[in-house]
């Protein structure tokens, strides 16, 4: 990690790495994802399923093991833009847990049922005894983190990933009604306590799972 990356991740709990994948490498990954999305379930290799079930191809959902569908996607798990960070976070002993592909289509005509469909969450809620974030010998140890790789642009107003920067170091329990209407709630769209990250195709976003995060419609 560079000193700048180390400082910013420690302060905010996330890093937005811009323009990491470009040109033919990005195009090849986009084509591979498109092929996965539009291949009928009964024609895919075993294990490449879609959640929720019975979705029409290309209409949205979570596609299991997206990283393994094509070599161009598998390469993103060890991409040079993130590999040094992964090695530092894990003391050079990385373990890949899971990887899914998510398709979400922006529809400005659809009235949102709720602002934050995924709910705010972090690893502190439920498995805090397994999750660590420590600094030792001027290096970061973070044993539970997520690397998002974006294949299409996310524009302001499209929704997507929201985070509370710095919350990975919080020692207080998050109030359950933090996003609910009322005097004690917060609307994440105008309130600057939240950051709505809007990457472009080819960007990576790394977050500590201790960082409070969710999905904005």
N, C-alpha and C positions, 0 to 999 in steps of 0.2 A: 504494500500500500504506500502511496505517497503521503508525506506529512499533511498535505491539504485534505486528502480523503480521510485519513485517520482522525483529524480534528473535526471535520464536518460530520462524520458518522457518529463520533462520540457525543457531539453536541445535539444532533437532531435525531439520531436513531435510524437514518436512512441515507442513501446516496442515489442520485439520479445521474447515470453515466450516459451522456448524449452522443449520438452518432457512432456507436461502437461497431455496428454492422452496416455495411454500405454495399452499393453496387451489386455485382453478380451474387455474392454470398447472401445478401438480403433477398434478392429476387428468388433465388433457389429455395430458401426457407419459406417464403410466401407461397410459392407454387406447391411445395410439399404440404403445407397446412391446408391449402385449398383442396388438394387431392384427398386428404384425410376427411375433411368436412363433408365433401360431396360423394364420398364412396359409401354406398349403402352398407348398413351394418352387417348384413349377411355375406358381404363380399370382402370384409376386412379380415386381417389376420386375427387369430384368437386373442382375446383380451382387450382389443381396441373397441371399447363400448362407449356409449354416450349417456350422460345423465342430464336431466331426467330422461326416462325411457320414452320411446315412441315419438321422439322429435323428428320432424321432417329434416332431411339433410340441408344444411346451410341456414337453419332458422335459429340456431343458438343452442347453448348448453355447454356442458363440460365434457371434453373428450379425453378419455383415460389414456395415460402413458403417451401423451402427445410428443414428448421428447424422443421417443423410441420409434416413431413411425418412419423416420427418414434420417439418414446420416447427417444431413444438413441441420436438422433440429437437435440431434444428439450432440453435435459439435458445440452448441450453445451452452451446454452444461459445464464445459471447460474452456469457454471463450477467454482469450487473453485479457479482455477488459475486466473480467471478474475473477479469473482464476487466482491471481495473487491475493485478492481479498479473501476468497474462500480458504486459501491455505493459511492465512494469518488468523482468521476467525477460529479455525479448528486446530491450531498448533500443528499444521501440516498433516492432519489425520482426518480428511473430509469423509463424510458419509452421506450419500445421496439417498433421500428418503422416498420422495415421490415427485412426479411432475405431471401436471395436467394442462391441457389446452382449453382455454375458455373463449367462446365466441359470444359477444354481446353486441347487438345491433342498435345503433342510436335511432330512436324514433321520437322526434319532437312532437308528433301529434298524439302520442299516447299519454294519457293523464297518469302521473305516478300515484300508486296506491300508498306508498310510504317513501320517505326521503332516503332512508338508509336500509335497503333490503337485507343486507348481510348482518346488520347490527354492528356496533362497536365491539371489538374483541382484541385480546392479546394473550400471550402464553401465560401471563400472570394469573389468569382466570382458569383454574383447573389443573394445571401441571407446573405450577411455579417452582416446585421443589426440584424439577428436572432442568429448568432453564437458567442459564447463567450468562451474565454479562460482566466481564472483569477486565481491568487493565493491569498488565504485568510486563515489566521491562520495556515500557513504552510501546507495547503491542496490545491489540484488542483480542480478547477471547470472547466469542459469541457462539454458543453451541446450538442455537436454534434460530435460523434466519431463512428468508425467502428471497430468491432472485426472480424477478419478473422480466421477461423478454417481450418486447412489443413488436408486432408485425404490421400494425396499422397506426395511423396518427390518432391521438386523442386531443380533441380541441377543447378549449374552455367552453363550458356549458354542456359537454357531452356526458358529464358525470365521471364515474370511475373511482380510482383509489383516493381515499382521504386518510390523512394521518394527523395525529396531534404531536408535532415535533417535540422531542425531549421527553416524551412520556415513558420511554423505555427505562428511565431512571426513577420513575415515581415510586414513592414509598407508601402512597395512599391508595386505598381502594377506590375505583371509579364508581361514582354514583350511577345507579342503574337507569335513572331517568334523565341522563345527560342530554339525550337527543329528543326528548319528548317536549311537546308544546307546554307552555306555562312559564311561570316566573323563574323556575329553577332549570329550565331546559335551554338548549342552544340549537339554533338553526345553523347547520354547517355551511350553508351557501354564502350568507353575508358575513358570518362571524370569522374573524381572522385567527382565532385559536386553532382552526383547522387549516390544513394545506391540502388542496386538491391537486394532485400531481398529474400533469398532462403531457406524457411523453410522446415522442414521434416514433415512427417505424424505425427499427434498428437501435432503439435505446434500451438500456437495462435500468431497472430500479431494484436496489437491494434494501431490505428492511430487517431489523431485528424483530423477532416474533414478540418481544416484550413491548414493542411500540404499539400503542393503541391505534387501530386502523379499522377501516370499514369500506363500504362501497356506496358511493353517491349516485342516485339515479340521474 
